[in-house]
Amino acid sequence: REGTQTATTTMGRGGHTATAATPAATEELRRILGDAQRSKHTHERGLARCLALVAEAPEVFAVDAQDEGGFFEHVTRVLVAKKRDGGVERCLAFVAKVCSGAVLQGGEAEADVAKRALLWLAKAAGAADKNARCRALELCALVLERVVSEDGAEVDERVWTALSDAVVPRVSDKVAAVRKAACLALRRLQEENPAATSALA
């Protein structure tokens, strides 16, 4: 689970200064996510388009993106959506695919986006909004399931620790759906992790 560079994140803007994204890049991301929301059949192609966009316009994937339309702004909207419908489910599945695909198929820049996203989700797991907590945990579980099961894939130690620290308390969350999502994520964090194992006991 040892890796390279990591970045701390918050659910929103702040931190280091980000370069403004071009309108063309934010529009491309909007189209990718719109297609993913409408149909799972677009997810494979959408993943390739997202990974290409990381190389072409990394500023779109900055946590503190200066302009509207960045990746984390879109993910925030999915996390806090009041209605749980097919579109939300498809978006969650696609975001998980992008994060896991960035680790498994991308280079250093793509892997950095995935690490940034997992750290951001760790923060989101403690959000006041119950929908955000639940969906952030579900995303963590989906990403970890795909990455951990892949031979040779590794999760950065700092990311692993941040996820464990964020997820373990949610096993005792007052909302049943959040507790369930936390248990799903913890099953992927149990390896050499006494706190996660104890929380599931």
Beta strands, then each sheet from edge to edge (+ up, - down):
end
